[in-house]
Amino acid sequence: MDAKSTPSHHTPSPAEKSPHKPVRMRRWLIIIGGALALLVVVIVGFNHLRSEGIKNYFASM
């Protein structure tokens, strides 16, 4: 085999190598972003509920 001959195996280009990788990354980011948004909503909602409960408790004393 000399320097001008091509190798026996085909080296895939980055586009051929993993066509599903960007979709997986996007799906992962959407899932993690949704979970993070849900966590923030739960924390803010709980704090609001807690402050309302404390206000009602002291108002009824």
Stockholm file with secondary structure:
# STOCKHOLM 1.0

chainA/1-61         MDAKSTPSHHTPSPAEKSPHKPVRMRRWLIIIGGALALLVVVIVGFNHLRSEGIKNYFASM
#=GR chainA/1-61 SS CCTTSCCSSCCCCHHHHCTTHHHHHHHHHHHHHHHHHHHHHHHHHHHHHHHHHHHHHHHTC
#=GC SS_cons        CCTTSCCSSCCCCHHHHCTTHHHHHHHHHHHHHHHHHHHHHHHHHHHHHHHHHHHHHHHTC
//
